[in-house]
Amino acid sequence: MELKRFEVDGGTLAVEVAGSGPLVICAAGMGDTRDSYSEVANQLVAKGYCVASMDTRGHGDSSAKFNRYGDEATADDFLMIVEKLNLGPAVLAGCSFAAAAAVIAAGRRPEAVAGIVLLGPFLRNGMGGVIGLWILPLFFLRPYGPWMWQTYAATLWPGLGDKAKERAKSSRTSLTRPDRWSAFQAVVSSLDHRQAAPWIDQVQAPVLVLMVSTRELFPSGYHGCYS
């Protein structure tokens, strides 16, 4: 395993690379970090793949400050990693807003993408469409924003059971390091999935979409992720 750092758009992107063989690039959703892929990365490496797990801009070990954030910026990061590692076309795995980024990257550069895996993808705006783009950032303003995020994040990983609350707390701790909360707010404010729409029909690579019914996860009501 090697932690690589790439300079891009005024910041530094942290990418953990392990294994050798065909390339798979993984990106987590809003507020999450690259270790969310640790178990699947280990399995892929054991099967002969090279796995590059990135901390998206403003998250984890990537720097807080970049010139831009969001779907298109993350798509550029996917493609940059393909070029930097120079292992041929890659499978791009993206969760939530990073899934939209994978679609954009595959549409823009079909020769660089062997396939895409979309985990709980958001390819269109939710929570009231364009109006939601204005409302969502308000939920995460200080001083109550970190508490709001921790409460909300605990609903995002139902498969973790009781450990979901621990991960939500860890996420809050990571996001409230110096300069980090402002970066997180910049990410939230930049998310506009209309950027992905023109590229959906341009994707030529095989696509695997993984989703779970919110009714099954939350029988008492919808608590889905907007990211």
C-alpha positions as CSV (number, residue, x, y, z in Angstrom):
1,M,0.0,0.0,0.0
2,E,1.3,3.5,-0.9
3,L,-0.2,6.8,-0.2
4,K,0.3,9.1,-3.2
5,R,-0.4,12.8,-3.2
6,F,-1.2,14.7,-6.4
7,E,-1.3,18.5,-6.8
8,V,-4.4,19.7,-8.5
9,D,-6.5,23.0,-8.6
10,G,-4.6,24.6,-5.7
11,G,-4.7,21.6,-3.4
12,T,-3.4,18.1,-2.8
13,L,-5.4,15.0,-3.5
14,A,-4.6,11.9,-1.3
15,V,-4.8,8.6,-3.1
16,E,-4.1,5.2,-1.5
17,V,-2.8,2.7,-4.0
18,A,-2.5,-1.1,-3.4
19,G,-1.9,-4.1,-5.6
20,S,-1.1,-4.5,-9.3
21,G,-3.1,-5.3,-12.4
22,P,-6.1,-3.7,-13.9
23,L,-7.0,-0.4,-12.2
24,V,-10.0,0.3,-10.1
25,I,-10.4,3.9,-8.7
26,C,-12.8,4.4,-5.7
27,A,-14.2,7.6,-4.4
28,A,-16.5,7.9,-1.3
29,G,-19.6,10.1,-1.0
30,M,-20.0,13.5,0.7
31,G,-18.5,13.5,4.2
32,D,-16.9,10.1,3.9
33,T,-13.3,9.0,3.4
34,R,-11.4,6.4,1.4
35,D,-11.3,3.8,4.1
36,S,-15.0,3.0,3.4
37,Y,-13.6,0.9,0.5
38,S,-10.9,-0.9,2.6
39,E,-12.6,-4.3,2.7
40,V,-13.6,-4.4,-1.0
41,A,-10.2,-3.0,-1.9
42,N,-8.5,-5.9,-0.1
43,Q,-10.6,-8.4,-1.9
44,L,-9.9,-6.8,-5.3
45,V,-6.1,-6.7,-4.6
46,A,-6.3,-10.4,-3.7
47,K,-7.9,-11.1,-7.0
48,G,-5.2,-9.3,-9.0
49,Y,-6.4,-5.7,-9.3
50,C,-4.7,-2.4,-8.5
51,V,-7.0,-0.3,-6.4
52,A,-6.6,3.5,-5.9
53,S,-8.9,4.8,-3.2
54,M,-9.1,8.6,-3.2
55,D,-10.1,11.1,-0.5
56,T,-12.2,13.5,-2.4
57,R,-11.4,17.2,-2.2
58,G,-11.6,18.6,1.3
59,H,-11.9,15.1,2.9
60,G,-9.6,12.8,4.8
61,D,-5.9,13.2,4.0
62,S,-6.6,15.4,0.9
63,S,-6.1,19.1,1.6
64,A,-8.9,21.3,2.7
65,K,-8.5,24.1,0.2
66,F,-9.0,23.7,-3.6
67,N,-10.1,26.1,-6.3
68,R,-13.2,24.1,-6.9
69,Y,-15.2,21.2,-5.6
70,G,-18.1,19.0,-6.7
71,D,-19.1,16.6,-9.4
72,E,-17.1,18.0,-12.3
73,A,-14.0,18.5,-10.2
74,T,-14.2,14.9,-8.9
75,A,-14.6,13.7,-12.5
76,D,-11.4,15.5,-13.4
77,D,-9.7,13.8,-10.4
78,F,-10.8,10.4,-11.6
79,L,-9.3,11.0,-15.0
80,M,-6.1,12.5,-13.5
81,I,-5.5,9.4,-11.5
82,V,-5.9,7.3,-14.6
83,E,-3.3,9.3,-16.3
84,K,-0.9,9.5,-13.4
85,L,-0.9,5.8,-12.6
86,N,-0.7,4.9,-16.4
87,L,-2.2,1.4,-16.0
88,G,-4.6,1.7,-18.9
89,P,-8.4,2.2,-18.8
90,A,-9.8,2.0,-15.2
91,V,-13.1,1.0,-13.6
92,L,-14.4,4.0,-11.7
93,A,-16.4,3.3,-8.5
94,G,-18.2,6.3,-7.0
95,C,-20.7,6.6,-4.2
96,S,-23.4,9.3,-4.1
97,F,-22.1,12.5,-5.7
98,A,-18.9,10.7,-6.7
99,A,-21.1,8.4,-8.8
100,A,-22.2,11.5,-10.8
101,A,-18.5,12.3,-11.2
102,A,-17.8,8.8,-12.6
103,V,-20.6,9.3,-15.2
104,I,-19.1,12.6,-16.3
105,A,-15.6,11.1,-16.5
106,A,-16.8,8.1,-18.5
107,G,-18.8,10.4,-20.9
108,R,-15.9,12.7,-21.4
109,R,-13.1,10.2,-21.9
110,P,-14.5,6.8,-23.0
111,E,-11.1,5.6,-23.9
112,A,-9.9,6.0,-20.3
113,V,-12.8,4.2,-18.6
114,A,-13.3,0.4,-18.7
115,G,-16.4,0.5,-16.6
116,I,-18.2,2.4,-13.9
117,V,-19.8,1.2,-10.6
118,L,-22.4,3.6,-9.2
119,L,-23.2,3.1,-5.5
120,G,-26.3,4.9,-4.3
121,P,-25.9,7.3,-7.2
122,F,-27.2,10.8,-7.4
123,L,-27.3,11.8,-11.0
124,R,-30.1,14.4,-10.6
125,N,-30.9,16.9,-7.9
126,G,-33.1,15.8,-5.1
127,M,-34.8,17.7,-2.2
128,G,-36.8,20.0,-4.4
129,G,-34.5,20.2,-7.4
130,V,-32.8,23.6,-7.8
131,I,-34.5,24.9,-4.6
132,G,-32.7,22.2,-2.7
133,L,-29.4,23.5,-3.9
134,W,-30.0,26.6,-1.9
135,I,-31.5,24.9,1.2
136,L,-29.0,22.1,1.8
137,P,-26.0,24.3,2.7
138,L,-28.1,26.0,5.4
139,F,-28.4,22.8,7.3
140,F,-24.7,22.7,7.8
141,L,-23.9,26.2,8.9
142,R,-22.1,26.6,12.2
143,P,-22.6,26.4,15.1
144,Y,-25.2,23.6,14.7
145,G,-23.9,22.3,11.4
146,P,-21.5,19.6,12.7
147,W,-24.2,18.2,15.0
148,M,-26.6,18.2,12.1
149,W,-24.1,16.3,10.0
150,Q,-23.3,13.7,12.7
151,T,-27.0,13.1,13.3
152,Y,-27.7,12.8,9.5
153,A,-24.6,10.7,8.7
154,A,-25.6,8.0,11.2
155,T,-28.5,7.1,8.8
156,L,-26.2,6.7,5.8
157,W,-24.6,3.4,6.7
158,P,-27.4,1.1,7.9
159,G,-25.3,-1.9,7.0
160,L,-22.9,-1.0,9.9
161,G,-25.6,-1.4,12.5
162,D,-24.6,0.1,15.8
163,K,-21.2,1.1,14.4
164,A,-22.9,3.6,12.1
165,K,-23.1,6.1,15.0
166,E,-19.4,5.6,15.6
167,R,-18.6,6.2,12.0
168,A,-20.8,9.3,12.0
169,K,-18.9,10.6,15.0
170,S,-15.6,9.9,13.4
171,S,-16.7,11.7,10.3
172,R,-17.7,14.8,12.3
173,T,-14.3,14.7,14.0
174,S,-12.5,14.6,10.7
175,L,-14.6,17.3,9.1
176,T,-14.1,19.7,12.1
177,R,-10.3,19.8,11.9
178,P,-8.8,23.2,11.1
179,D,-10.2,24.6,7.8
180,R,-12.1,21.4,7.2
181,W,-15.7,22.5,7.9
182,S,-15.4,25.4,5.5
183,A,-14.2,22.9,2.9
184,F,-17.1,20.6,3.6
185,Q,-19.5,23.5,3.2
186,A,-17.8,24.4,-0.1
187,V,-18.4,20.8,-1.2
188,V,-22.1,20.9,-0.2
189,S,-22.6,24.2,-1.9
190,S,-21.0,23.0,-5.1
191,L,-23.1,19.9,-5.6
192,D,-25.3,20.4,-8.7
193,H,-26.0,17.1,-10.4
194,R,-27.4,18.8,-13.5
195,Q,-23.7,18.7,-14.5
196,A,-24.0,14.9,-15.0
197,A,-27.1,14.9,-17.1
198,P,-25.5,15.7,-20.5
199,W,-23.1,12.8,-20.0
200,I,-25.4,10.0,-19.1
201,D,-26.2,9.1,-22.7
202,Q,-22.5,9.5,-23.7
203,V,-21.3,6.6,-21.4
204,Q,-20.1,3.7,-23.5
205,A,-18.5,1.6,-20.7
206,P,-20.4,-1.2,-18.9
207,V,-22.3,0.1,-15.8
208,L,-23.1,-1.5,-12.5
209,V,-25.6,0.3,-10.4
210,L,-26.1,-0.7,-6.7
211,M,-29.0,0.7,-4.8
212,V,-31.2,-0.3,-1.9
213,S,-34.8,0.7,-1.3
214,T,-35.1,3.4,1.3
215,R,-38.4,1.8,2.3
216,E,-36.5,-1.4,3.3
217,L,-33.8,0.6,5.2
218,F,-36.1,3.1,6.8
219,P,-39.7,1.7,7.2
220,S,-40.8,4.7,9.2
221,G,-39.8,7.2,6.5
222,Y,-37.3,8.5,4.0
223,H,-33.9,9.5,5.3
224,G,-31.9,9.2,2.1
225,C,-28.6,10.9,1.3
226,Y,-28.5,14.0,-0.8
227,S,-24.9,14.2,-2.0
